Amino acid sequence: MQTIWIYRYYDPTSKTYDRPGGRRFSIEEAADGLRLFIEQVKDQTKAPRVYLIAHSMGGLVCRSLLQKIYLEKNDNARNHVDKLFTYGTPHSGIRFVGGGVLERVRDALGVNDSNVFGPDRMYQFLTPGVKPGTPAAADFVPDVVPDAAFDIGRIFCIVGTNAKDYEVAGGLSRSFLLEKLSKNGTMRYMVRLAVFSQTFERGFLSLRDHIERLPVWSDYMIVELRPSTSTDRLWDAFYAWASDSHEPHTQLEIVDVSENEVDAIARLPAHGLTALGSDARITFRTYPWS
């Protein structure tokens, strides 16, 4: 018998519905909780080992378990985990476009545990015997899984496991909506837009009353700001939908609504028009930031 078990390591940190939680778990605490969860799964299913499937930071929690927690418990991940699959996990950490100062500020302040994506914290939660506060060793490579910890042939990674994966759309996704400066002074941004339908459905037989949320349309919009040749504005804006092209060639329609508001209007791609109507547009309202 095959079963799916979900380790919701973030639940105890939530104050939703007056829960008594609220304290963020460290990666190491979440990883040790996963170790106990796996023991429970094995005990109840009698399975010799489990498959781990993790998204985003969950992949780092799994790696902390495999590379640090088990070894510190004088155990080995091979005794409990058969395969690891990660999706969208930043195995190399997260680096900002332009790097340096922003990364050091993030790692120093650690707001909302953002420093877990920096080299020092990754070194701490991936390396056996290393205590919190220890700076990363000079030869530390965050995306390497040592042979002593697990067989890399039993790890499958997709999206976000290699910095080169983010070269799509000119490296926009790697920039996390921060400025991407090129030699000619342009700036690029990317945002995902989606429309969903949500309906209430009555239960039938074994199904209870429930809400169904289904995607109607989604796409990535790429916007490029170019220094304007006009004297009345600093930038000209161009866009593209990732489903059509990764190069923004269509100029946004600019409307001066008032002295303090300028709107930028874009037409949806063909599949968006099919879903939402032939007149469907998206409007970005911009205001002076002082």
Residue, then its C-alpha position, 0 to 999 in steps of 0.5 A: m500500500q502506498t500513502i501520502w503523508i504531509y509534514r506541515y512544519y510551519d503549523p506550530t508557528s502560526k497564530t491562526y484561529d488563536r493557536p498558541g504558536g507564533r515562534r518561527f522554527s529554525i531549519e534545524e528544528a524543522a528538520d528534526g521534526l521531520r525525522l520524528f515524523i518519518e519515524q511515525v510514518k514508518d511505524q504506522t505503514k511498516a515501510p522500510r524507507v520513505y520518499l521525500i517530496a519538497h517545495s522551496m524551503g522545504g527542500l532545505v529542511c530535507r537536506s538539513l535532515l539528510q546532511k546534518i541531523y541524521l549524522e549528528k544522531n549517529d544515524n544515516a539518511r539511507n536507513h530512512v529515506d529512499k529518494l528525495f525530490t525537490y521543486g523550486t528549492p534554492h540549493s545555492g541560496i539566493r543572491f541579489v542582482g548587484g549582490g554584495v551590500l543587499e546580501r550582507v544586510r539581509d544576512a545580518l538582520g535576518v528579517n523573517d529568517s531571510n538569512v537562511f538563504g545566505p552562506d553562513r546559515m546554510y553552512q550551519f544547518l547543512t554541516p554536522g557539528v556546526k553551531p548557530g553563529t558559526p561563519a561559513a568555511a571558505d571552501f563551503v559549497p552550499d549545493v553539494v551533498p556529501d557522499a557520507a550523507f546521501d547518494i546524489g543519484r537518488i536526488f531529483c531536482i527541478v527548477g531553482t536548483n541551479a542558478k543557470d535555470y533562471e536564465v529564462a526571460g533574460g535572468l528576470s526570475r533570478s532578480f526577484l523583481l529587483e532592478k536588472l541593469s544592462k549596459n544601455g540602462t534598461m530595467r526589467y521586471m517580471v510578475r505572474l498574473a492569474v485569474f481563478s474561479q471559485t465556486f461552492e459545491r454541494g457534497f455528493l456521496s463521500l464528498r462533503d460540501h466544499i469550495e472549488r478554486l480552479p485556474v482560468w488563466s495565468d501568464y508571466m508579464i515581462v516589462e522593460l523600462r528604457p530611457s526615453t527619447s522624449t522630454d516629457r518622461l524619463w522612461d518608455a515602457f515595453y512588455a511581453w507575455a512569456s507565453d508569446s515571447h521573452e523579449p518585450h517589444t510591445q509598448l505599454e499604453i500610457v495614460d496621464v490620469s492626473e498630476n499624481e497618477v499615470d496608468a500603464i495599460a497592456r492587452l492580454p495575450a491570446h489565451g487571456l482574451t479567450a478566457l476573459g473577453s476580447d476587450a480584456r486589459i490590465t492596468f498598472r496605476t503608478y504614483p510618485w514615490s517621495 
